[in-house]
Amino acid sequence: MQNREILIGVTGGIAAYKAADLVSKLVQAGAKVSVVMTATAKQFIGATTFEALTGRPVYESIFLPEEHHLGEHIGLARRAELYVIAPASADCLHKLAQGAADDLVSLLAMTTTCPILLAPAMNNEMWIKPSVQRNVKQVQADGLHTIGPADGWLSCGATGPGRMAEPVEIVAACRKMLPR
């Protein structure tokens, strides 16, 4: 994974704390990691955490480019060798299944040409909803890859499917998905 460019999208949900562990593991493996966050993700974890782990700015806005004069949806998309969205919330899955692009995380999914890996995470009652399952099937049919969710204890106190895959499992999936 040495010097491979990996883009991490973080969406809203309590599992966003696991994204920090994922980013740390990828950086320790030698990857160059850029993080993009939705506004709701920032309600669960701060951008400063990711900036400290990556040594890079965190990207949040479609309209305030920091690096690329045409916008981050162009610059980051062109640089990425793999795009991982972890956690991928129910809202994120819906946007991706419908082709919506109203935040930088979903817009990058539309503009990047690299492989995309989604790590869904949500309450077990949300996960089993037919609409969520339809969205998962649609994104998979569109060529996006998924890992998890796992069964286990959820922050709401329930036990069942919806727990984001463990960062070590996501890193292993990244290794397999990176173009040779």
N, C-alpha and C positions, 0 to 999 in steps of 0.2 A: 504494500500500500504506500510505499515510499514515494513522496511527491505527487501522489494522485490527488486530483481536485474533486472534492466531494462537497456537495451542497446539501445542507440540512434545513428542511422547513419544519418549523415548530408551530403547531396550532394549539388552540385553547383546550385545556383539560388538565386535571391534576397530574397526569402522567408526564407533563412537560418537565418535571424534575428529572425524569429518567433520560431526557434528551441531553442534559448536561453530562451525565455519565457516558452516554453514547459518544458525544463530541470528544470528551476526554480520552476515551479508548481509541478513537480514530486518530486523534492527534498523536497519542503515544505510539501508534502503529506507523507513524510517519506521514500520514495524510495531511494535505492542506485543506482545511475545512472553512467554509463560509456558512454563516447562519442567517436565515431569513425567518422573521417572526410575524405572526398575525397580531392584531391589537388584543385579541382575547388571550393569546399566549402570554402576553406581558402582564396579564392579571395573575398569572400563576408563577412566573419566574422572570427575573430581570435580565435585560440585555447585557448588563455588566458582567454577569456570570459567564456568558458565552464569549464576550470580548476578552476576558481574562484567559479563558481556556484556549482560544484560537489565535490571539494576537491580531485579530482582524475586527473591523467594525461589524456590527449587526445591522442587517438591512430590513427595513420595515415599510418603506414607502414606494409606491409606483411613481410618484411625481417629484420626488426630491433625490435625483441621482447623486450618488457620492463618488462613483468611479467612472461610469460610462456615460458619455454625453447623450446617448440615445435612451438611457435608463438602465437600471439594474436588470430588468427583464431581458435585456439584450446582452449586456456584459457578463452577468453571472451565468446566463444560459449558455453562452458560447464557451465559457471557461470550464463548466462542469463536465466531469466524466461520469458522474453518478449523482442522482438527486434522490435523497431519502426524506420522506415526510414522516416525522415521529415526534409526538403522536399525530396520527391522522384521525381527527375528530369526525363525528357523524356529519357535521356541517361541511368539513373538507371533502369527505367522500361524496356528498351530494353535489358540491360544486364541480368536482372533477368528473363525475358521471354525466353531468349536464353540459360540460364545456364552459362553465362560468369562469370568469377571470377578474374578480372584483377586489382582490388583494394580491400582494406580491407573491405569496406562496402559491396560489392557484394560477396566477398569470405565468409564473415560471414553469409550471407544469404544461402550459400551452406552448411556450416558446422554446423550451429545451428539447434537444434531440437525443440526449443521453438516456440510458435506462432509468426508470423511476421505480423506487421501492417504497411502499406504504406500510406503516406499522400502526394499524388501527388500535384505538383505545377509547373506551367509553363504558358507561354503566351497562351491566348485563341485560337490563330490560331494553335499553336502546339498541344494543347489538343484535338482539333477536327480532327486532321489528322487520316486517317484510320490506319496507322501503329501504332500510339500511342494507339488507341482504341483496336487494335489487341493485343498489348502487355499487356494492362490492363486485357483484357479477359483471356489471357494466364496465367498471374500470379495468377489471381483469380482461374482459373481451377487447378492450381498447389497447391492451398490451402493457398495462401497468402491472407490477408484481406486488404481492402482499406477503407479509409475514405476521402470523398471529391473527387475532389476539389469543392469549392463553386463558385457561381457566384458573381461577384463584381468588384470593381475597381482594376485594375492591375497596377503595377509600370510603365508599358510602356504607360499608359494613356488610354488603352482600358478598356472596361467593358465587362465582360462575364465570362464563365467558365475557371477555371485555378487557382483560388486563393486557397492557402493552407487552409485546415480546421483550425479553431481557436484552439489554444492550449488547452483551456478549454474543447472543444469537443474531442480532442485527448486524454486528461487525462481521460475523462469519458469512452471512448472506451477502454483504457488501463485497467481500473478497471474491466470492463466486461470480458476482454480477459485473464487476469492473471489466471493461474491455481489455483484452490482452495487448 
